[in-house]
Every structure is written in structure tokens, then in C-alpha cells.
Amino acid sequence: MKKVILTLFVAAGFCFATQAQTSTKAAPIEGAEIVFDKTTHDYGTMMQDADGNCEFKFKNTGNEPLVLSNVVSSCGCTVPSWPKEPILPGKTSAIKIHYDTKRIGTISKQITVMSNAKSDRIILNIKGNVLQKEAEKVPEKVQSPTTVPNK
């Protein structure tokens, strides 16, 4: 008799456990939310005057339009451009960055993205190294040996 009652309790426990494990979907995010593909762009090593452009792609994963109110860089050598129109829920866009590669040395800059998203400030980073390009050699002016100075 004890074994039967114990078996019934164990069976009932399995039934309740399987019902508790039914999939529960995550609640949708209320408001706008911004999710970036990446938050750091590594230019690697490049030569002076190389192409300093890159993009940070993002998606509005919320349920309201996303508005980027401002995007500012930590230095005047880094110029961001961003969409001024609202990004609808589920849509993607990009912030474009131009770094001035006339400057030689290590790149380590931050771009702050301000928006109406729940995570209202996000920091993006660019890094890399700019090497000085070789000086162009100008051919020397050679005088012709047949030229005789006038006397």
C-alpha cells in the first residue's frame, strides 16, 4: 500500500513538473530599444590618408519608434552621422563614422549614442593604428651634358 501511494505521489510530481516547464515567452520590450550588431570597430593597421569610414548597424527591438537624439564623439577627428527620422519597431539602420586618417598613431575613440531607448546612452568604440605613408620621391632635375653655358 505504501508503494502505491508513493508511486501516485511521484507520478503527480512529474505531472506538475512538466506543466511548470511549459515554454513561457519573454514579455515584449515596452518602448523603444536599440541593439547594435557590434559596439567596437577595429580598423586594424592602415596607412595615413586611408579610408576612415565605418558603420555601426542597429535594430529597434522595442515596440515603439526609436529616436536618436544625439550622437557625439570624444574627438573632433571622429565625425558621426546618424538617421534623424524615427526607426520603427523591427527596422534596422546605421550610424556612420568617419575618422580622419591624416593623424598618425593609435586610434582609440568613443562615440556616445543618446536615444529614447530604455538603454538611453550607449558607447561605441573605434580602434586601430595609422602608420605614416612613405614620402613620395620627386625626380631630381638633371642638366643635359650637351648644354654649354654661354660666355
TORDRENKE-158916 format. One line per field, with one value per atom (N, C-alpha, C): residue number from 1; residue in three letters; atom name; x, y, z. Coordinates in steps of 0.2 Angstrom, whole numbers, plus 5000, padded with zeros to 4 digits. Layout:
// residues N
nr <- NUM;...;
rest <- ALA;...;
atom <- CA;...;
xx <- X;...;
yy <- Y;...;
zz <- Z;...;
END
This chain:
// residues 151
nr <- 1;1;1;2;2;2;3;3;3;4;4;4;5;5;5;6;6;6;7;7;7;8;8;8;9;9;9;10;10;10;11;11;11;12;12;12;13;13;13;14;14;14;15;15;15;16;16;16;17;17;17;18;18;18;19;19;19;20;20;20;21;21;21;22;22;22;23;23;23;24;24;24;25;25;25;26;26;26;27;27;27;28;28;28;29;29;29;30;30;30;31;31;31;32;32;32;33;33;33;34;34;34;35;35;35;36;36;36;37;37;37;38;38;38;39;39;39;40;40;40;41;41;41;42;42;42;43;43;43;44;44;44;45;45;45;46;46;46;47;47;47;48;48;48;49;49;49;50;50;50;51;51;51;52;52;52;53;53;53;54;54;54;55;55;55;56;56;56;57;57;57;58;58;58;59;59;59;60;60;60;61;61;61;62;62;62;63;63;63;64;64;64;65;65;65;66;66;66;67;67;67;68;68;68;69;69;69;70;70;70;71;71;71;72;72;72;73;73;73;74;74;74;75;75;75;76;76;76;77;77;77;78;78;78;79;79;79;80;80;80;81;81;81;82;82;82;83;83;83;84;84;84;85;85;85;86;86;86;87;87;87;88;88;88;89;89;89;90;90;90;91;91;91;92;92;92;93;93;93;94;94;94;95;95;95;96;96;96;97;97;97;98;98;98;99;99;99;100;100;100;101;101;101;102;102;102;103;103;103;104;104;104;105;105;105;106;106;106;107;107;107;108;108;108;109;109;109;110;110;110;111;111;111;112;112;112;113;113;113;114;114;114;115;115;115;116;116;116;117;117;117;118;118;118;119;119;119;120;120;120;121;121;121;122;122;122;123;123;123;124;124;124;125;125;125;126;126;126;127;127;127;128;128;128;129;129;129;130;130;130;131;131;131;132;132;132;133;133;133;134;134;134;135;135;135;136;136;136;137;137;137;138;138;138;139;139;139;140;140;140;141;141;141;142;142;142;143;143;143;144;144;144;145;145;145;146;146;146;147;147;147;148;148;148;149;149;149;150;150;150;151;151;151;
rest <- MET;MET;MET;LYS;LYS;LYS;LYS;LYS;LYS;VAL;VAL;VAL;ILE;ILE;ILE;LEU;LEU;LEU;THR;THR;THR;LEU;LEU;LEU;PHE;PHE;PHE;VAL;VAL;VAL;ALA;ALA;ALA;ALA;ALA;ALA;GLY;GLY;GLY;PHE;PHE;PHE;CYS;CYS;CYS;PHE;PHE;PHE;ALA;ALA;ALA;THR;THR;THR;GLN;GLN;GLN;ALA;ALA;ALA;GLN;GLN;GLN;THR;THR;THR;SER;SER;SER;THR;THR;THR;LYS;LYS;LYS;ALA;ALA;ALA;ALA;ALA;ALA;PRO;PRO;PRO;ILE;ILE;ILE;GLU;GLU;GLU;GLY;GLY;GLY;ALA;ALA;ALA;GLU;GLU;GLU;ILE;ILE;ILE;VAL;VAL;VAL;PHE;PHE;PHE;ASP;ASP;ASP;LYS;LYS;LYS;THR;THR;THR;THR;THR;THR;HIS;HIS;HIS;ASP;ASP;ASP;TYR;TYR;TYR;GLY;GLY;GLY;THR;THR;THR;MET;MET;MET;MET;MET;MET;GLN;GLN;GLN;ASP;ASP;ASP;ALA;ALA;ALA;ASP;ASP;ASP;GLY;GLY;GLY;ASN;ASN;ASN;CYS;CYS;CYS;GLU;GLU;GLU;PHE;PHE;PHE;LYS;LYS;LYS;PHE;PHE;PHE;LYS;LYS;LYS;ASN;ASN;ASN;THR;THR;THR;GLY;GLY;GLY;ASN;ASN;ASN;GLU;GLU;GLU;PRO;PRO;PRO;LEU;LEU;LEU;VAL;VAL;VAL;LEU;LEU;LEU;SER;SER;SER;ASN;ASN;ASN;VAL;VAL;VAL;VAL;VAL;VAL;SER;SER;SER;SER;SER;SER;CYS;CYS;CYS;GLY;GLY;GLY;CYS;CYS;CYS;THR;THR;THR;VAL;VAL;VAL;PRO;PRO;PRO;SER;SER;SER;TRP;TRP;TRP;PRO;PRO;PRO;LYS;LYS;LYS;GLU;GLU;GLU;PRO;PRO;PRO;ILE;ILE;ILE;LEU;LEU;LEU;PRO;PRO;PRO;GLY;GLY;GLY;LYS;LYS;LYS;THR;THR;THR;SER;SER;SER;ALA;ALA;ALA;ILE;ILE;ILE;LYS;LYS;LYS;ILE;ILE;ILE;HIS;HIS;HIS;TYR;TYR;TYR;ASP;ASP;ASP;THR;THR;THR;LYS;LYS;LYS;ARG;ARG;ARG;ILE;ILE;ILE;GLY;GLY;GLY;THR;THR;THR;ILE;ILE;ILE;SER;SER;SER;LYS;LYS;LYS;GLN;GLN;GLN;ILE;ILE;ILE;THR;THR;THR;VAL;VAL;VAL;MET;MET;MET;SER;SER;SER;ASN;ASN;ASN;ALA;ALA;ALA;LYS;LYS;LYS;SER;SER;SER;ASP;ASP;ASP;ARG;ARG;ARG;ILE;ILE;ILE;ILE;ILE;ILE;LEU;LEU;LEU;ASN;ASN;ASN;ILE;ILE;ILE;LYS;LYS;LYS;GLY;GLY;GLY;ASN;ASN;ASN;VAL;VAL;VAL;LEU;LEU;LEU;GLN;GLN;GLN;LYS;LYS;LYS;GLU;GLU;GLU;ALA;ALA;ALA;GLU;GLU;GLU;LYS;LYS;LYS;VAL;VAL;VAL;PRO;PRO;PRO;GLU;GLU;GLU;LYS;LYS;LYS;VAL;VAL;VAL;GLN;GLN;GLN;SER;SER;SER;PRO;PRO;PRO;THR;THR;THR;THR;THR;THR;VAL;VAL;VAL;PRO;PRO;PRO;ASN;ASN;ASN;LYS;LYS;LYS;
atom <- N;CA;C;N;CA;C;N;CA;C;N;CA;C;N;CA;C;N;CA;C;N;CA;C;N;CA;C;N;CA;C;N;CA;C;N;CA;C;N;CA;C;N;CA;C;N;CA;C;N;CA;C;N;CA;C;N;CA;C;N;CA;C;N;CA;C;N;CA;C;N;CA;C;N;CA;C;N;CA;C;N;CA;C;N;CA;C;N;CA;C;N;CA;C;N;CA;C;N;CA;C;N;CA;C;N;CA;C;N;CA;C;N;CA;C;N;CA;C;N;CA;C;N;CA;C;N;CA;C;N;CA;C;N;CA;C;N;CA;C;N;CA;C;N;CA;C;N;CA;C;N;CA;C;N;CA;C;N;CA;C;N;CA;C;N;CA;C;N;CA;C;N;CA;C;N;CA;C;N;CA;C;N;CA;C;N;CA;C;N;CA;C;N;CA;C;N;CA;C;N;CA;C;N;CA;C;N;CA;C;N;CA;C;N;CA;C;N;CA;C;N;CA;C;N;CA;C;N;CA;C;N;CA;C;N;CA;C;N;CA;C;N;CA;C;N;CA;C;N;CA;C;N;CA;C;N;CA;C;N;CA;C;N;CA;C;N;CA;C;N;CA;C;N;CA;C;N;CA;C;N;CA;C;N;CA;C;N;CA;C;N;CA;C;N;CA;C;N;CA;C;N;CA;C;N;CA;C;N;CA;C;N;CA;C;N;CA;C;N;CA;C;N;CA;C;N;CA;C;N;CA;C;N;CA;C;N;CA;C;N;CA;C;N;CA;C;N;CA;C;N;CA;C;N;CA;C;N;CA;C;N;CA;C;N;CA;C;N;CA;C;N;CA;C;N;CA;C;N;CA;C;N;CA;C;N;CA;C;N;CA;C;N;CA;C;N;CA;C;N;CA;C;N;CA;C;N;CA;C;N;CA;C;N;CA;C;N;CA;C;N;CA;C;N;CA;C;N;CA;C;N;CA;C;N;CA;C;N;CA;C;N;CA;C;N;CA;C;N;CA;C;N;CA;C;N;CA;C;N;CA;C;N;CA;C;N;CA;C;N;CA;C;N;CA;C;N;CA;C;N;CA;C;N;CA;C;N;CA;C;N;CA;C;N;CA;C;N;CA;C;N;CA;C;N;CA;C;N;CA;C;N;CA;C;N;CA;C;N;CA;C;N;CA;C;N;CA;C;
xx <- 5004;5000;5004;5010;5014;5017;5019;5022;5017;5011;5006;5005;5005;5004;5010;5016;5022;5023;5020;5020;5016;5010;5005;5008;5011;5014;5020;5024;5029;5026;5021;5018;5015;5011;5008;5014;5019;5025;5028;5028;5031;5026;5019;5014;5015;5015;5016;5022;5028;5034;5034;5031;5031;5026;5021;5017;5021;5025;5029;5034;5036;5041;5039;5032;5030;5033;5034;5038;5034;5038;5035;5039;5035;5038;5040;5046;5048;5043;5042;5037;5040;5036;5039;5042;5047;5050;5045;5044;5039;5044;5042;5045;5050;5055;5060;5066;5069;5076;5080;5087;5092;5097;5098;5103;5108;5114;5119;5122;5124;5127;5134;5138;5144;5144;5149;5150;5157;5161;5168;5170;5173;5175;5183;5187;5194;5196;5199;5202;5208;5211;5217;5223;5228;5233;5232;5232;5231;5236;5237;5241;5238;5242;5240;5236;5230;5226;5221;5221;5217;5210;5205;5198;5196;5194;5192;5185;5181;5174;5172;5167;5164;5157;5154;5146;5145;5140;5138;5130;5129;5122;5118;5112;5107;5100;5097;5090;5085;5079;5075;5071;5072;5069;5063;5062;5056;5050;5044;5038;5035;5040;5039;5044;5043;5048;5054;5060;5067;5069;5071;5073;5080;5085;5092;5092;5093;5093;5099;5105;5111;5117;5122;5127;5134;5138;5144;5150;5155;5162;5166;5171;5176;5181;5181;5186;5184;5186;5184;5187;5191;5194;5189;5184;5179;5172;5170;5163;5158;5153;5147;5141;5138;5132;5126;5120;5115;5108;5104;5097;5093;5090;5086;5079;5077;5070;5069;5063;5062;5063;5066;5067;5061;5057;5051;5053;5048;5050;5051;5057;5059;5063;5064;5068;5075;5079;5087;5089;5095;5098;5105;5109;5116;5118;5123;5127;5133;5135;5141;5146;5152;5158;5163;5166;5172;5178;5183;5189;5194;5197;5202;5209;5211;5217;5223;5222;5229;5233;5229;5233;5236;5243;5247;5247;5246;5247;5241;5240;5235;5228;5223;5216;5213;5210;5205;5200;5195;5190;5183;5179;5172;5167;5161;5155;5150;5146;5141;5134;5130;5123;5118;5114;5109;5102;5097;5091;5085;5079;5074;5073;5078;5078;5078;5077;5077;5085;5089;5096;5098;5097;5097;5103;5109;5116;5120;5123;5127;5133;5139;5145;5148;5150;5153;5160;5164;5172;5175;5180;5184;5191;5195;5202;5206;5212;5216;5223;5227;5233;5234;5237;5238;5245;5248;5255;5257;5262;5264;5266;5263;5265;5271;5275;5281;5281;5286;5286;5287;5284;5285;5291;5295;5301;5300;5303;5302;5309;5308;5314;5318;5325;5329;5330;5330;5331;5339;5339;5346;5348;5353;5355;5358;5357;5360;5367;5371;5378;5380;5376;5377;5376;5373;5372;5378;5380;5386;5384;5387;5385;5387;5383;5385;5391;5396;5401;5400;
yy <- 4994;5000;5006;5006;5012;5013;5008;5008;5011;5010;5013;5020;5022;5029;5033;5030;5033;5034;5029;5029;5035;5035;5040;5047;5048;5055;5057;5052;5053;5054;5051;5052;5059;5061;5068;5073;5072;5076;5077;5072;5073;5077;5076;5080;5087;5089;5096;5099;5095;5097;5099;5094;5095;5101;5103;5108;5115;5115;5121;5122;5117;5119;5120;5122;5124;5130;5131;5137;5143;5148;5155;5160;5163;5168;5174;5177;5183;5189;5193;5199;5203;5206;5211;5217;5220;5226;5232;5235;5241;5247;5251;5256;5255;5259;5258;5255;5251;5248;5247;5249;5249;5243;5239;5233;5234;5234;5235;5228;5227;5221;5221;5227;5227;5234;5234;5241;5243;5239;5241;5239;5244;5243;5244;5239;5239;5240;5246;5247;5243;5240;5237;5242;5240;5244;5247;5253;5256;5262;5264;5269;5276;5281;5288;5289;5293;5295;5289;5284;5278;5280;5275;5276;5275;5280;5280;5279;5277;5276;5269;5269;5263;5264;5258;5259;5254;5257;5253;5252;5245;5244;5242;5244;5243;5241;5239;5237;5239;5242;5244;5237;5234;5228;5229;5236;5238;5238;5240;5241;5248;5253;5260;5262;5268;5271;5273;5272;5274;5280;5285;5291;5293;5294;5295;5303;5305;5312;5316;5312;5315;5309;5310;5306;5310;5309;5314;5309;5312;5308;5312;5308;5310;5315;5316;5320;5323;5328;5332;5328;5323;5319;5314;5312;5307;5310;5310;5313;5308;5308;5303;5306;5302;5304;5299;5301;5296;5298;5293;5294;5299;5304;5309;5307;5303;5301;5295;5294;5288;5281;5277;5270;5266;5263;5259;5253;5250;5244;5238;5234;5229;5231;5238;5240;5241;5242;5242;5249;5251;5257;5257;5263;5263;5270;5270;5276;5275;5280;5280;5285;5282;5286;5287;5293;5295;5297;5293;5295;5298;5304;5307;5304;5300;5296;5300;5307;5311;5310;5309;5309;5302;5302;5296;5294;5287;5284;5280;5278;5274;5277;5273;5276;5273;5277;5274;5280;5279;5285;5282;5286;5284;5288;5285;5288;5287;5292;5291;5292;5287;5287;5288;5294;5296;5295;5291;5290;5289;5288;5287;5280;5276;5268;5268;5262;5260;5261;5259;5260;5266;5272;5279;5281;5278;5280;5274;5273;5268;5270;5267;5269;5265;5268;5264;5266;5261;5262;5261;5265;5263;5263;5258;5257;5255;5256;5254;5258;5258;5261;5264;5270;5273;5274;5271;5272;5278;5281;5286;5283;5286;5284;5286;5283;5284;5291;5295;5301;5299;5303;5302;5305;5301;5304;5308;5314;5318;5317;5316;5315;5322;5321;5327;5329;5336;5339;5338;5335;5333;5338;5341;5345;5341;5342;5339;5340;5335;5336;5340;5340;5344;5351;5353;5360;5364;5369;5373;5380;5382;5389;5394;5399;5405;5409;5411;5416;5422;
zz <- 5000;5000;5000;5004;5004;4997;4994;4987;4982;4983;4978;4979;4986;4987;4985;4986;4985;4977;4973;4966;4964;4967;4965;4966;4972;4973;4968;4966;4961;4955;4953;4946;4946;4952;4952;4952;4955;4955;4948;4944;4937;4933;4934;4930;4932;4938;4940;4937;4937;4935;4927;4923;4916;4915;4918;4917;4919;4924;4926;4921;4917;4912;4905;4904;4898;4896;4889;4887;4889;4892;4893;4889;4885;4880;4884;4882;4886;4884;4889;4888;4883;4878;4874;4877;4874;4877;4876;4882;4881;4879;4874;4872;4867;4865;4860;4864;4860;4862;4856;4857;4852;4853;4848;4849;4843;4845;4839;4838;4831;4829;4832;4833;4837;4840;4845;4848;4848;4844;4843;4836;4833;4826;4826;4824;4824;4817;4815;4809;4807;4812;4812;4810;4806;4805;4797;4797;4790;4789;4783;4781;4781;4782;4783;4776;4777;4772;4769;4773;4771;4772;4770;4771;4778;4782;4789;4790;4785;4786;4789;4793;4796;4798;4799;4801;4807;4811;4817;4815;4813;4812;4818;4818;4824;4822;4827;4826;4832;4830;4836;4837;4843;4845;4850;4851;4855;4851;4855;4851;4850;4851;4849;4845;4841;4837;4841;4838;4841;4838;4842;4840;4843;4839;4841;4842;4848;4849;4848;4849;4848;4847;4843;4843;4843;4848;4849;4850;4847;4848;4853;4855;4860;4857;4851;4847;4841;4839;4833;4826;4827;4822;4820;4824;4823;4822;4816;4814;4813;4817;4816;4812;4809;4805;4807;4808;4810;4808;4807;4805;4809;4806;4810;4811;4807;4807;4812;4815;4819;4816;4819;4817;4820;4815;4818;4821;4825;4828;4823;4824;4820;4814;4813;4807;4810;4805;4806;4802;4805;4802;4804;4803;4804;4806;4810;4812;4808;4804;4800;4804;4804;4807;4802;4802;4798;4803;4803;4806;4802;4804;4800;4800;4795;4795;4793;4793;4792;4798;4804;4810;4811;4813;4814;4821;4822;4828;4830;4836;4839;4839;4837;4837;4843;4847;4852;4854;4851;4852;4854;4857;4859;4856;4854;4851;4856;4859;4863;4859;4860;4856;4861;4861;4865;4861;4865;4862;4867;4864;4869;4871;4869;4871;4879;4881;4888;4890;4886;4887;4884;4887;4884;4881;4884;4882;4880;4874;4873;4870;4872;4870;4865;4859;4853;4853;4851;4851;4844;4842;4836;4839;4836;4837;4831;4832;4826;4827;4821;4821;4814;4814;4807;4807;4801;4800;4795;4796;4791;4784;4779;4772;4770;4766;4764;4760;4760;4757;4749;4745;4738;4736;4732;4729;4723;4723;4717;4713;4706;4702;4702;4703;4703;4696;4695;4689;4686;4681;4678;4672;4672;4667;4661;4655;4650;4649;4648;4647;4641;4636;4630;4631;4636;4637;4639;4635;4637;4639;4644;4646;4642;4641;4636;4639;4635;4638;4635;
END
